[in-house]
Amino acid sequence: MESTIQKNSQYHLDLEAQYGAHDYHPLPVVLAKGDGVYLWDVEGKKYYDFLSAYSAVNQGHCHPKIIKTIQEQASTLTLTSRAFHNNRLGEYLKFTTEYFGFESLLPMNTGAEGVETAIKITRKWGHTIKGIPEGQAQIVVCDNNFHGRTTTIISFSSDAGSKNHFGPHTGGFIHIPYNDTEALEQVLQDNPNVAGFLVEPIQGEAGVYTPDDDFIAKARAVCTQYNVLLIADEIQTGIGRTGALLAVCGNCSCEAQCERQEATYIRPDLLILGKALSGGVYPVSAVLADRAIMDVIQPGQHGSTFGGNPMGSSVAKTALEVIRDEKLTQNARTLGDLFRAQMNVYIADSKIVNLVRGRGLLNAILINDTEDSKTAWNICLRLRDKGLLAKPTHGNIIRFAPPLVITEEQLLDCIQIITSTLKEFEPSGS
């Protein structure tokens, strides 16, 4: 019989430490409830969420429309496998392909699965359409990328912790510096066996590394010139997060009712989505492409028991409707500008923060310390104490990415928490 004794945070921390694999280093807070931009721990302390489950909950925690959809579908039909059709998948496919402007969609579950799917499609397209000799297709990737942690993906990771001692590694990848289209063009000139260029429009895990405004546009032109597929990993940056429906939209200035401005939209050949595709309530990912590319995959060559299930299909359609109907893309654009402007006011006289960078509500600050220091971690612990949850990346960078439902009043409150905390870490006399 379950004990009625109150189980505090330490109880849960101890359980994880004793019985779980030590594959994460979480901030020491144990969460039990979420609503909108807020989270509560097991003791009932309330926090602003400034990570959004790595942008999976763009629509806010437990959005009522998404929760209603999953409850209704869960009580009706959850899984058929793809051995049979279900009455939710087709509607989801139609809505999503039309929403993002592609002809077809291959449904999967996790972000890493989406990337693996795009790699397989690209390789087969390279062999069967471009005419690359069998087994010789290459894919260009960027230094400091983060596309997941499967065996193939970590094979082209720059992170030693993700890669070392997990070999033998998968071949077929060529590295270039991020934000360097001259390097991309040189590789394509030298190697006719390149089938695709896999890129994050903004490198989130690398510290919200935001490239030149014309980087994706130039990459698109180079890929087109050399008949190479442009593969956009928008798992973290897509679905409104950067103040545009997709980060490949760039720094557009859309009207209030618009989500994508055709004049600035750079269309990839393959688009990978995940995370916020379901509003964070169910694992859903997808690869979108036109038929000339997607149709290289034939029955039995790729798939997933859970991919395209009625629960995920229903939830994803509703999650995208929430982004559209509540104009969360536009909110991210407006409040992201406000956040960076306010942070730049603070940074002008700061010695602990060097810069703020980002787009929309995907932002980061660079702490003036070395990557192996504990300063950023200690700042995040203090932010936690003050009721705001964020986490460092790459040691001295703190990412700030609240749910897109945040209001201006809430954001200003959070900026006050952040700046007051940073003041505590300024050198004496500052």
N, C-alpha and C positions, 0 to 999 in steps of 0.2 A: 504494500500500500504506500502511495506517495506521501512523503513527509510534508507536513503543513508548515514546517519551519521556513521562515523567509530566506531565500537563497540570494545572497548578495553577489556583487561583482566578483569578489575574490573566489567564491565557490565555482563560478563558471570559468574563470581564468585558470584555476587549478585543474579542472576537468579537461580543458583543451590541452593544457601542457602535458598532462599525464597520458591521454589517450589519442591525441591528434598528431599527425605528421607535422613536423616543424618547418613547414614550407612557406610560412608568412611571418612577418614581424608587425603585428597590428598595433595601433595606438591602444593603450590599456584603458578601454572603455567597453562596457558590455551593454549593447543596445537591445531594447525589448519592444519598442513601439515607434512608428513613424507616421507622420501626417503632413503632407505638403512639404514645406521647407524645414520642418522640425523633426527631431529624433528625441527619444527619451531612453535613459538607461534603466537598469533593473531597480535602482533606488528611486527612480522617478525624476531625476534631474533632466532638465530640458536643454536641448542644444539646437543651434542652427547647423544644418548639414552643408558644408562647403566642399564636399567631394562628390556627392550624388552618385555613390557607387561607381566611380569612374565614368560618370555621365550616362549611367544606365537609367537613372530616374529623372530624366529631364522634365517629365510631366509631374514631378512631385511624388512623395511617398503615398502609396495607397490611394491613388486618384479614384474618386468614387465611381466614375464611369468605367474605368478599366477593371476595378474590383467587381462591379456588377456584372460585367461581361464574363469574367473568369468564373464567378459563382454560378451564373446561369449555364455556361458551357460545361462546367465540371459536373453538374447534376444531370447533364443530358448525354454527352459523349466526349470522352477524353482522347481516345487513341484507336486508330484502326490499322496502323502501319500504312505504307503506300502500296500494299498488296491490293487494296480496294480504294475507291474514291470516297471522299467525304463531302458533306454539303457546305463546308466552310472554306476549304482551300481555294476553290475557283474564285470566289468573291474577293478573297484576300489578294490573290494574284492579280486580278483585274484592277483593283483599287491601287495597289502599290506600284505596279508597272506604269499606270497612267499618272500617278502622283509624281513619280521621279522621271518619267519620260523615257522608259525603255520598253522593249517588246516582250521580254520574258524574265522570269525569276526562278531561281533554284533555291528552295527553302532548306535551311539547316537549323542548328540549335545555338551553338556557341560561336563567339567571334572567331576563335582559332579555327573552327570547322569551316567558317566562311572563307578564311584566307586559304586554307588547304584546298577548298573547292575551286577557288579562283586560280590557284597554281595548276591544278589538274586541267581545268578548261584551257588555260593559256598554253600549256605544254601540248595538249592534243591539237589545238588550233595551229600551233606552230608546226607540228609534224604533218597534219593532214591538209591544211589550207595554205600555209606559207611555204611548205615544202622543205622544212628543216629535216635533215637526216634523222632517222629514228634514234632516240636516246641522246641527242646532242642539243636539244633546246635549252637555251639559257634565259634566265630572268634577271634583270638588273634590279638591285635593291640599294637602299641608302644606309650609310653609316649611322649608328645610334638609333636604328629603327626599333620599333616594338610592334610585332604583329601577333604575338601569342607565345605559347611555350610547348607546342608539340615538337616531336623530334625533327621534322623537316624545318619548321620555323626557327627553332633555336640554332639550326645549322647555319643560318645566315644572320644570326644575332651578333651584335658587337659587345654584348654584355658577358663578361667572363663567367659570372656566377650562373647565368642561364645556360652557358655553353660547355664550359670545361668539364671533363670527365663524363660527358653524356654521348660521346662518340661511339662508333664511327658516324661522322656527320654526312648528311645528304648533300651531294654535289649539284651543280647546275645553276649557281648563283654568282653574280658579279657585283662587287661593291663599288659605289661611287660616293663622294661626299654629298651630303644633303644640301639642297639649294644651289646646285652646281649643274646647270644645263650644258655647259661647255664639256664637262666630264662625261655627261650622258651622251652627247653627240659623238664624242671621240670613241666611246665604247661601241656605239652602233655603227660607226664608220669601219671600225676594225673587225667587227664580229657579225657576220650575216646570219648567225644562228640564234640571235636574240629574238625571243618571242614576245616578251613583255617587260614593262617597267612598273614595279610595285612600289607605291609611295603613299605616305601619309601626308595629306595637305598641310597639316600642322603636326609636328611630332609631340604628342602629348606626354608620353612616359619619359621622353628626353628632357622634359622641363618646359613644355609648351613652347618649343622652339618654332617660332613663326617665321616662315621664309619671306623672301622678297615678294611683293604683290604680284609680279609677273612670272613667278617661278613655274606655277602649274600651266599657265598659258604657253610659256616657252617649251615646257616638257611635252605638252600636247602637240605642238607644231613639229618638234623633233621626232616624236613617235610616229606621227602621220607620215613624215617624209621618208622614214625608214621602214614603214609597214610593221610597226611594233605596237602591241596592245598597251594602252595606258590603263593601269589597274589602280583605282583609288580605294584605299583602306579608310573608310569613313565610319568605322565602328565606334570610335570615341568622338570624332569631330562632327559627325552628321546629325541630321534630324533636329535642326534648330540651334544646336549648342553654340555655334560661332556667330550667331546673328544672321545667318542665312540658312536655308533649308539644308544645303551641303556646303562644306568648307571650300569646295572647288568653285563655288560662286564668287569667292574672293571678297574684297572690300566693296561690296555693292552698296548703292544708296537707294534701295527699293522704296516705292511708295508704301503707305501704311497697309494696304491690302495685299501687297505682293510678298512672296517668299523667295522668288528666284527671278533675277533680271536677266533676260536672254542675252543682253549685250555683254555681260561679264561672266556668264556661266560657261565653264570649261567642261565639256562633256567627256567623261572617261569612257573607255570601251567596256570595262567591267567595274561595277560599283559594289563594294562590300559593306553591308550594314549589319548591325547587331545592337547590343546594349539597349538603348532607348527605343529600339524597334518594338519592344513589348512594354515599355514603361517600367521595366525593372521587376515585373511580377512573374516572369516566365522566360526561360531561355529561348530566344528566337533570333536567328540570323538569316541572312539572305545574300545571294549574289545576283545582280541584275545585269543583263546584257541584251543586245539585239540578237535576232534569230541566226544571223550569219555566223555569230560566234557561239551562242549557246547550243545550237543544234549539233555541234560536234559531239556532245554527250548523248549517248543512246541508252536504251533500257539495259539495266544491269551494270552500267559502267560507273555509276556514282549514286549515292543516296544515303538515307538515314531512316531507321525505324521511326524515330520521333519527328524528323523534319517534315513540316507541312501538316502536322496533326491538327485536328479541329480546335483544340484548346489554344495552341500557339497562333493559329491563323486568325481566330476570332479576336484574341487579345491584341495582336499586332495591328489589325485593321482599326480597332478602337483607339489604340495608342497614337496612331498617326492622325486620326480624326481629332483627337484632343489637341495635338500640336497645331493643326490647321485652324480649328474652331476657336481656340483660346488665344490665337495669335502669339504663341510662345516664341516663335522665331523673332518677331518684331520686338518683343519684350527683351529678349537676350541682346539684341543689337543696341537698344536704347540704354539699358542698364549696364551693359558692358562698357560702353563709352563713359558712363558716369563713374563706374568703378575705377577705371584706369586714370581718369582725370583727377579723382580724389586721391588716389594713391600717389600720383605724380606730385601733387601738392606736398604730401608728406615726404616723399623721397628727396625733394629739392633740398631739404635741410637735414637729411638722415645720413648717418654713417653706418648703420646696420643693414640698410637695404640699398642695393645698387640700381635696380630697375624693376619695372613691372612690364610684362609683355603678354600678348594674347589677342584674342578676337572674340567678340561677343562675351558670353559668360564662361569662356575657357581662358583662364588667366593664371599667371604665376609671378611670384616675386623672387628675385635672386638675392639671397642673404650674403652679406659681405664677410664670408668666411670660407674656409677650404671645404672640399666635398667630404672629407673624413671627419669633420668636426661634428659636434652634437648640438650646435647652436640652433639649427632649423628644427631639429627634433624637440629641443627644449622649448622653443617658441610654440610649437604645436601642442605641447603638454600644457603650457600656460593658456593658450587659446581654449583648450578643452576646459580648463578650470573656470574660464569666463563664459563658457556656454557656446563655443563655436568649434566645430570639428573640421580639421584639415590635416593633411599629411605631407611630409617631405618626399621629394623624389630626387635622385642623384645627389643626395646628401645635403646640399645647401640651397635647394630650390623648394619653395612651398607652392603647391597648386591650389587655386581657389576656383571652384566650379559648383556653385549652388544650383538647385533645381530651377528650371526656367520659369516656374510659377512665382518666384520671389517678387515682392513688390518694392517700389522705390523706398518706402519707409523702412521696410525690413533690411534692405541693402545698406541704407545709411546707418542703421543701427549696427550692422555687421562691420562696416568700415570703421566705426568708432571703436568697436571691440578690437579689431585688428591693429589699428594705429596706437591705441592705448597700450596694447601688449608689446608692440615693437618698441615703444618708448622705454619700457622696462629693460630692454636689452641694449639700448644705446650706450656707447662708452661714457664713462663718467665725464661730466663737463660738457656733454653735447647739448 
